[in-house]
């Protein structure tokens, strides 16, 4: 490749990269609003053949070559264009082959090598464009023409794809391998390119195309069914609107009831519980434990907002019947406090001639002492008189207690 | 444990429809000729047979011979189906229009309740349509809120096995083969009574275009 071509190519690509943002805007919206961008930049892009003005007064648009490049690269679904011009490409290939053979005949090897390079490029380019066409078709098939909304549009898209496919198959028929084989002659390189490589690609592509065709026909059938179904539904509603008193005929009264309406009655009902089955015991137990008992309070009687009557009379006298023993214990404590002497409980009992069992009395005094608060207990001192049990050690029998102030 | 054949018999005898979506195991079980024959034999004992609809995609249990008692059952069932046709068809059209892709529902379609709900809430015409559908005795909704109406309709449809809710935590529904059965019923009525429903819709659309 010559040096100037290389530099200008690099320059072109750099321009593309530098204005990538602008180019993508143009690609997505279809045209460029000239007010949004610098006029110098736009001039430069027009100069490089990236943007062009289809007609004076029209907006700037992307050149189709740049657009195709992007569509190919982005696998954009909007790309429905199939480049199917196989005939002219084949003609180019044949012409270059003749150049190559002529150069070889004149022993001009340097020139023949250039032709060979060119030829390889063209053959690979042809195969690549056909393959990308097939890929393009498949891409549209795979998402079931999801880029258009209505079923009608899908059917039209499908028909477009079908015509494109038929066209591609016609183009494939233009490959005459006997001619190509003759053209290649005995040159090994040529045979490899023109016969082996092209033939292999040809069979691959035609196989894929026939698969795609059957898939397209399938899809078309599916879309037609969709359309049929949705029209049937809408028709049914329309029919009901137009004939409000329309009733479906009672097909169940026909002599031969159609199979659709012969559905039998559901005869199976859930089986009953068997409480005698030991295997089910655990499950039943669980269910019982999950049963919630809900008790509703009857609220009719206790209406909270109802007025209630109350009396303003004096509270009745409440008599607290004090225990005789408790009274005596209190007297005992009071006497200790009054006199300040130490007196035993039994002595007090005898003095007062209390008619209480002495054991109960002593117990009550002890009880009376310990029922005081800790602070009050601190004012008194309690001493116990008694003896150790003669048989069971650790047991102490209290015979009397004496109480005094501390 | 109950065997697969037992499960299939139970489903059929309790009036269920078997399709690849609602009960894939049972559906595949019946695709086998031997299994099919043995289930058929057992059903034949009870004057019943396996009926197929939608080119074998949907299976259900039908009577073999129809006599007086059977005719009463069949005619009652027919009345039920005929009565629920219009509400169901209106619902189908509503869902189809809200989903936006114009593809009618069929077995295995997925309906996301949230998506439908947001579309309906944004479009007053759909709201009215929904309210009309919800008031049919089949759904019998008294609510005026879109949310409650939709949920009730979907609940009823799940109860009647038109829809399936694979995960009770999410509002995603699967369409069962019973919807296809419904289509077949409409198609049958269309064919027998020569209603030309599709042509009616087509001409209505064309007239709409002219206007």
Boltz contact constraints between the chains, C-beta under 6 A:
constraints:
  - contact:
      token1: [A, 150]
      token2: [B, 102]
      max_distance: 6.0
  - contact:
      token1: [A, 151]
      token2: [B, 102]
      max_distance: 6.0
  - contact:
      token1: [A, 226]
      token2: [B, 103]
      max_distance: 6.0
  - contact:
      token1: [A, 226]
      token2: [B, 104]
      max_distance: 6.0
  - contact:
      token1: [A, 229]
      token2: [B, 104]
      max_distance: 6.0
  - contact:
      token1: [A, 230]
      token2: [B, 104]
      max_distance: 6.0
  - contact:
      token1: [A, 231]
      token2: [B, 198]
      max_distance: 6.0
  - contact:
      token1: [A, 231]
      token2: [B, 201]
      max_distance: 6.0
  - contact:
      token1: [A, 232]
      token2: [B, 197]
      max_distance: 6.0
  - contact:
      token1: [A, 232]
      token2: [B, 198]
      max_distance: 6.0
  - contact:
      token1: [A, 233]
      token2: [B, 89]
      max_distance: 6.0
  - contact:
      token1: [A, 233]
      token2: [B, 92]
      max_distance: 6.0
  - contact:
      token1: [A, 233]
      token2: [B, 93]
      max_distance: 6.0
  - contact:
      token1: [A, 234]
      token2: [B, 201]
      max_distance: 6.0
  - contact:
      token1: [A, 235]
      token2: [B, 197]
      max_distance: 6.0
  - contact:
      token1: [A, 235]
      token2: [B, 198]
      max_distance: 6.0
  - contact:
      token1: [A, 235]
      token2: [B, 200]
      max_distance: 6.0
  - contact:
      token1: [A, 235]
      token2: [B, 201]
      max_distance: 6.0
  - contact:
      token1: [A, 236]
      token2: [B, 89]
      max_distance: 6.0
  - contact:
      token1: [A, 236]
      token2: [B, 186]
      max_distance: 6.0
  - contact:
      token1: [A, 236]
      token2: [B, 197]
      max_distance: 6.0
  - contact:
      token1: [A, 238]
      token2: [B, 200]
      max_distance: 6.0
  - contact:
      token1: [A, 238]
      token2: [B, 204]
      max_distance: 6.0
  - contact:
      token1: [A, 239]
      token2: [B, 195]
      max_distance: 6.0
  - contact:
      token1: [A, 240]
      token2: [B, 86]
      max_distance: 6.0
  - contact:
      token1: [A, 248]
      token2: [B, 82]
      max_distance: 6.0
  - contact:
      token1: [A, 248]
      token2: [B, 189]
      max_distance: 6.0
  - contact:
      token1: [A, 252]
      token2: [B, 74]
      max_distance: 6.0
  - contact:
      token1: [A, 252]
      token2: [B, 75]
      max_distance: 6.0
  - contact:
      token1: [A, 252]
      token2: [B, 78]
      max_distance: 6.0
  - contact:
      token1: [A, 257]
      token2: [B, 66]
      max_distance: 6.0
  - contact:
      token1: [A, 257]
      token2: [B, 74]
      max_distance: 6.0
  - contact:
      token1: [A, 259]
      token2: [B, 51]
      max_distance: 6.0
  - contact:
      token1: [A, 260]
      token2: [B, 185]
      max_distance: 6.0
  - contact:
      token1: [A, 260]
      token2: [B, 188]
      max_distance: 6.0
  - contact:
      token1: [A, 261]
      token2: [B, 78]
      max_distance: 6.0
  - contact:
      token1: [A, 262]
      token2: [B, 62]
      max_distance: 6.0
  - contact:
      token1: [A, 262]
      token2: [B, 63]
      max_distance: 6.0
  - contact:
      token1: [A, 263]
      token2: [B, 60]
      max_distance: 6.0
  - contact:
      token1: [A, 263]
      token2: [B, 62]
      max_distance: 6.0
  - contact:
      token1: [A, 263]
      token2: [B, 77]
      max_distance: 6.0
  - contact:
      token1: [A, 264]
      token2: [B, 48]
      max_distance: 6.0
  - contact:
      token1: [A, 264]
      token2: [B, 61]
      max_distance: 6.0
  - contact:
      token1: [A, 264]
      token2: [B, 62]
      max_distance: 6.0
  - contact:
      token1: [A, 264]
      token2: [B, 63]
      max_distance: 6.0
  - contact:
      token1: [A, 265]
      token2: [B, 73]
      max_distance: 6.0
  - contact:
      token1: [A, 266]
      token2: [B, 14]
      max_distance: 6.0
  - contact:
      token1: [A, 266]
      token2: [B, 15]
      max_distance: 6.0
  - contact:
      token1: [A, 267]
      token2: [B, 13]
      max_distance: 6.0
  - contact:
      token1: [A, 268]
      token2: [B, 10]
      max_distance: 6.0
  - contact:
      token1: [A, 268]
      token2: [B, 13]
      max_distance: 6.0
  - contact:
      token1: [A, 268]
      token2: [B, 14]
      max_distance: 6.0
